[in-house]
């Protein structure tokens, strides 16, 4: 299976998944000291793989952590259009969340990303997400509770729609 990532003309289309992991007022983020922003744990969906299968596989590959489909709750659908390193991107990003209890210790501070030489995971207080330079930045504003967000973010057109 291959990543769902395809050049269409001059635009790169990506189908990505992520997981919002929150515990005791902190959010779990992926950090790479060679990049000036942080991200939500996740990655690209592969061909013939649904989004839940994709995030479960990504967490196994990158963190050696097993997630179950039952613990994943759909949180956000993000249609993201942006330019990065002079390339235009059209990205469909599906974000799940996990409701964690205090005893769940699967996600450790400074845990290594086994799929990246320099990346690791770090807990950040929700109030300090602005300082963490989280991208996509709209994820800082996802709603609380069980509401599912649909966000269209197109910086080139100045469009930012939250539903």
N, C-alpha and C positions, 0 to 999 in steps of 0.2 A: 504494500500500500504506500502511496505517496502523499505528501502534504497537499492539502487543497490550497495551493498558492500558484497563481497563473498570471503571466503577463497577458494582458488584453490591450493591444495597441501599446501605448506608452504608460499604461496604468497597471500596477500590480494588485491583483485581487487576492485577499487572504481571508480564510475562514478560521477564526481563533476561538479558543475557549479559555476561561479562567475560573478561579474559585476564590471567593471572598471568605477569608478565614479570620474570624474575630473572636477574641477571648479577653474578658476582663478589661474592656475599653481599649484594646490594642488590636491592630490589624497586621497580618503576616504578609510581608512584601519580599519580592526578589530584588536583590541588590547586586550590581556589578560595578566595581570601582573604576572600570574603564569607560563607563557610560554615565552621563550626567543626569539620569533619571532612574526611577524605580518602577517596577511593574507588579501586577497581581500575578501570583503563580499560575502557570498555564502554558499554552502553546497552540500550535496549529492542529486542526482536525485533519485526519487522513481520509483518503478516498474510501467510500463504502463504510464509514464509521460515523455513528451519530455523536452528538455533542457530549452526552454523558460518557459514552465509551472513550471519547477523546480525552476528557479531563481525567478520567480514571487512569488511562494509559500514561498521560503526561506526569501525573503525580507518582506513579510507579517508576517511570524512567528517571525523573528528575530528583525525587526525594526518597525513593524506596519506601513509599507509604501507600498502603492499600486503602482506597475509598470504596464505599458501596454506593450503588445507584440510589438506594433508599435514603441515604443521608444527604444527598445533593438536592437542593431546592433551587429552582430557577429564580434568578434575581433580576437580571437586566439583559435586554437585547439592545446592543449598541451598533448602529450603522455609523461607521467612522470613516471620514474622508480627510486625508491629510497628506502633507509632503514631508518626507524625511530623507535627508541626504540627497536632495534634488530629484527624488523619485516620488511620483504621485501614487497614493495608496487608496484603495477602496476595500474596506475591511468590514466583515460581519463578525461581531464579537459577542459570544454568548457567555454570560457570567452566572455562575452558580454560587450559592453560599452554603456553609455548613454551620449548623447550630451546635456549638461546642459546650460541653460542661467543664467545670474546673478540673476534673480528674483526667481529662483527655490531654495526654502529653506527647502526642505524635509529632507535633510541630515545635521543634527545638530552636532556641536562639542560635544564630550563626551556623545553622545546618547547611551542609554543602549541597550544591546543585550538581548531581552526578552526571548531568548532560552538558555541563559547561565548566570550563577550566577555572574561571574566575568568579562565577556567581555563587551567592549564598543567600540565606533567608534570614529576615530580621523582623522582630516585633516593633511596631511603631504606634505610639499613642494616637488615637483618632484625631485629637485636637492638633497634632503635629503633622498631619498628612500634607499640608501645604509646604512645609519645610522639606519633606521627603521628595518633592518634585515627582509626584505620582503621575504616570501617563497610562492611558488617557486620563486627563485631568478631571473629566466629568465624573469619574468613579468616586471622587471624594464626596459627591452630593447624592449618592444613591439613597433612596428612601429607607426609612426604618420599617421594621415589621415585615409582613408577608406580601406587600404590594410589589408587583413586577413592573419594573421601569422599562419603557421603550424610549431610547434616546437616539436622536439623529444629530450628529455632530459633523458639520462641514465648515471648517475654518476658512477655506478659500471663498466660500459664499457668505460667510458671516452668519451661518445658520446654526442654531443650537435649540433643539426642540426636546422637551421632556414631556412624556405622556405617562 
